[in-house]
Amino acid sequence: MKNILSITVFFLLSLFFACEDTSNSNGSSDANNNVAVPEDSTRQKPDDFNADGNKIKTSDLKDCPISGKAHDKNIFRMDDMAQMIAISADESTLDADLGDSHRVLEVFNTKDCSSILKITLPINRSADFPYYLAPNCYEKINKIVGIQGYTNFYYYDAESQKISKPFEPEYQTEKEMVDAQSGMIRGLMVWGHYLLGHAIDMGPFAFDISDKTKPRPVFPVAEYKIPNTTEFRYLFMLDAGNERFQAIIPVTDIDAGGNLFEAQKLFPQALKVETTVAKNVRNNRYIVLKDYTDPSQEKRVAIDMFNQRNVPLPGDIATKKTAEILTWIKSQQ
């Protein structure tokens, strides 16, 4: 029974990686407009510049040999930093009963293939549960690569050339374990200076990594339970800079087996809006927030948690009080 469960979980894990279906091998996003990408995001490009401002020619960089065997998507080059990271399994991690254990983390300087870092990650639940890289969300503004275990995760910081301590998702409300797969991390992605993820039955989670030495959890401002189901929608307000925020609802594609994890942005551009929601309305379908973007006139924006979208408000409605806006929204249904 244990071997069958292990094989099943391994198959599920192999299906998903953060941003896998919307990114190319260099980390550039091909996602459509409803997937959140920070306004100041800059993705890795060929012939990029390193942290010292010196141009790096990708033709001068090498694909470095690793010590063991690795899954195809567990090798990633950060060409703007002249580094390569890989997770592999070798004889040192071989389990007598369960076989290969993909836990050897290596980082190389791709100019000469000298070693920057090599460690063996601890077993997370079972030796045959691999660690995976979540590199396709790598951005020059943060320079980190997520390392995804079964119930915990790390990240490698290419600037400091250090790996973080292990983290587990943190939630504002108590979550219920449903079965043995509850809590299994489905994917990691980066949005600006936030690291987002999703775990089975637990829901999405977020960490602010603006100080990469001291990440702190960020909790949703609203959690809407869809009536007569076990599904929830979670609303995060993420700082986009210049006192402006973007509203994010992390989503998974149920038709794809719940394996596609994305962060859906609700505002066309970040707004100067209030970022707190009263406790008694956090489970409402419609969330109304004050919008201070136009200093000459206070307005409001409305979010439909069920349909995961921003509700377009006519100009004369956007200036009304919350109760009047909610009455107008319901009259349009």
N, C-alpha and C positions, 0 to 999 in steps of 0.2 A: 504493500500500500504506500509506504514511504517513497519507494522508487518511482511509482506511478505519479504521485503528487509532485515529486521533484522534477520529473520530465515535463509534466503539464505546466508547472510554474516557469521552467526554463523556456518552454515554447512561448508562453505569454510574454515573458520579458524580452525575448528576441524580436517581438513584433514592434516594440515601441522605443523611440528615443525622442528626447525633447526636440520639437520643431522638425522632426525627421521628414515629414511629407511636404514641407514648405521651404526647404533650404537646399542650397547646393553644397558641394564639398568644401568650398572656401568660406562657408559661414554666411553667405549673403542671402537675405530672405527674399523669397519669391511669393510671400503670402499676399492674400488680397487685402483690400483696404480696411476690412473690419478686424484684422488681426493687429494687435497693439505693437507698434514700434515707436520708441520715444522720438520726439521731434528732433533731438540733437544726436540721434544714433548715427554712428559711422561704422560701416562694416569693413572687414578686411578685403584688400584688393591686391592684385599682383604688383610687384615693384613698389612695396609700401615703405614707410619710414619707421624706424625703431624709436624707442623712447628718447634717445639722444638726438633725434632729428636727422640721423644719417640714413641715406637711402639704402634699402636692402634689395638686391637683385635676386629674385626667386631662382634664377638659373644657377646661382652660386650655392644654393642650399641643398642639403642631402636628405635622402630618406634613410634614416639610421636603422641598423639591425637591432631587433629586440631579443631579449634572452630566451623567451619562450614562444608559445603560439597564442595568437590573439584573434578575436572576431574582427571582421573587416572594419566595423564601425568603432572599434576600440583603439584606433590609431588616428591621431589628428595633429596636423601641422599648424602652428601659429606663426605664419611667415613674417608678420610684422615684428615679431619678437625673436625670430630665428630660433624657434624651439619646436620640438615635437614631443607629444605625450602619448603614452600607450599603456594599456592594461593587458596583461597576458597571464598565462598559466605555464608553470615550468615544474621541474622535478621537486623543487622545494615546497610547492603547495599541493602536490599530488596527494589525494586522499585514497587510502587503501580500499575503501568500500565505494566511494562516490565518484572517483576519478578526478578529472581536471578541476582545478579551483582557480578561477580567473581573479586573482587578487594582487598580482605583482604590478605595481605602478612605477613607470620609468619616465623620466623627462630628459631629453637630449638637447644639446646645442647643435643645431642643424648646419652650422658652418663647418664643424669638424667632427661631429658626432661624439663629442666628449659628454660624459654623464653630468647632469645637473642634480638629479635626484633619483633615488631608487629606494622604495620601501615596500613592505608587504602589508597589505590592508588586513585587518582582522576578519574572521568569518562573521558574516551577518546572517543569522538564522541557521544556515546550512552551508557546508563547504562547496556544494555544487550549485549554489545560487551565485551567479557571476556579479561582479561590479561592471557598470557600464559608464562610458563617457557620455556627457551631454554637451558636445562641443559646437553644434551647429547654431547655437545662439551666441557664440563668441563675438564680442564687440570690442573695438579699440578703446572705448571709453571705460571699460571695466577690466578687460584682459583676464577674465577668469574662465575656467572650464569646470563644469559641474561633474561630479563623480557620484554616480547613483548606485546605492546598494539596495537591499530589499526593504528595510525600514529606516535606514539612515542615509545620510549623504555627506559629502565633503565638497570642497572646491579647491582647485589649484590656482594660485595667483601668479601669473607669468611675470609680473613686475618684481615682486619680492622673491620669486622662485621658491615659494613655500606652499605647503598644503595646510588647509584649515583643520581644526579639530572636527570630530564627527558631530553632526547635527541630526536631530529628529524633528519632524514637523511639530509645530506648536499651534494650538487652537484656543479660541476664546471660550467656546462652549464644549461641554463634555461630548465625546463621540462614542458611539456604540460599536463594539466589535461584533461582526456578523459571522465570520468564519475564519479559517486559517489564513486566507489571503487578505483579510482586513489589515489596512496599514501599509500594504505593499506600494511603494512609490512608483507611479506610472511615468513620470517624466519631470525634467527640470528645464527651465528656460530663464533667460535674463531679459529684463525690461529696464533700461537705464541702470540705476544703481539698486535695483531690486532683483532678488532671486525668487522665482515662483516655482511651485511644484504642485503635484496632485497625488493623493494616496487613495487607494481603493477603500470605499465606504467611509472614509474620513473627510474627503473633500479637499479643496485647494488650500495652500498655505503660502506665506510670503515672508521674506526676510529683507530688511534694509541693509545693504552691504556698502553704503557710502563710506563707512569706516570698516574696511575689510578685516581689521583685527578684532572688531567687536560687533559682529552682526546682531541685529535685534529683530525679533518677530514683529510683523505688522498684521493686524487683524482686520477682517472685513467690517465695514460700518453698517452693513445690513445683511441679514440672512433670511431669505424668503423660502418657505417650504411650500412646494406646489401641492395644492389640495388633493387629497385622496391618493397621494403617491409618497414614496420615500425620498424623492428628489428635492434638492435645495438649489437655490441660486445665491451666489455670494458676490457682494459688491465691495470692491476695494477702491480707495481713493489714493492714488500714487502721485507723489510730488514730481512734477515735470520741470521745476525750476522757475525762477522769477515770480514766486508766489502763486503759481498756477498748478492745477492738478488735473489729472486724467482719471476718468472713471473706468474701471476695469472689471469685467465679469469673466473669470476663467471658465472655460467650457471644455467638455470632452465630447467626442463624437460617439454617441451610443451605437450608431449603425456600423461603426468601425470597431465594435467591441469595446468601446470606451478607451481606446488606446491613443487617440489623437488629442493632445492637450494643447490648447491655445489660450491666449489672453485677448479677449474681445474688447476693444476700446469703444466707448459710447459717445464721446465728444469728437467732432471733426478736428478740433484743436483744443489743447489744454485751456482750462478756464480758471478764473479766480473765483472759486466757489467755496462755500462752507464745507467742511469735511467731517462733520459729526452729525449723527442721526439720533434722535431721541429714542430711548430704549423701548418705549411703548409702540413705536411705529416701525421698528427694524424688520418685522416680519410682514410688512405690508407689500402688496403687489406694486404699488406706485410710490416712489420715493421722490419728494420735491425738495430741492436745495436752492438756497439763495445764491444768486450769481452777481458778483461785484466787478465783473470784467469791464463793464462800461461805467466809469466813475460818475457819469452824469445822471445815471438812472439805475436803480436797483431792480433787477429782474429775477426770475426763477427759472430753473430747468427741472424737467421731470424725467424720471427713469422708469421704464416698464420692466420690472424684474422678471416677469414671466416670459416675455418675448425678447428679453436681453437687448433692449434698444433704448435710445434717447427718444422721448416723445416730442415731436416738433410742436412748439407752441406759437400761435400767432402773436404778433407784437402786442396787441391789446390784452391778450390773455396772460402773457409772460410777466406783466407788471402787477397782476392781481395777487391776492393773498392765497396761501396754500389751499384753504378749504374751497375757495372759488375755482381754483385750477383743477382740483380733484373732481369737483362737480362737472366742470366743462369736459374733462377727459371721459368721464362715464357717460356723458350725453352724446359723445361721438361714437360710442360702441354700437 
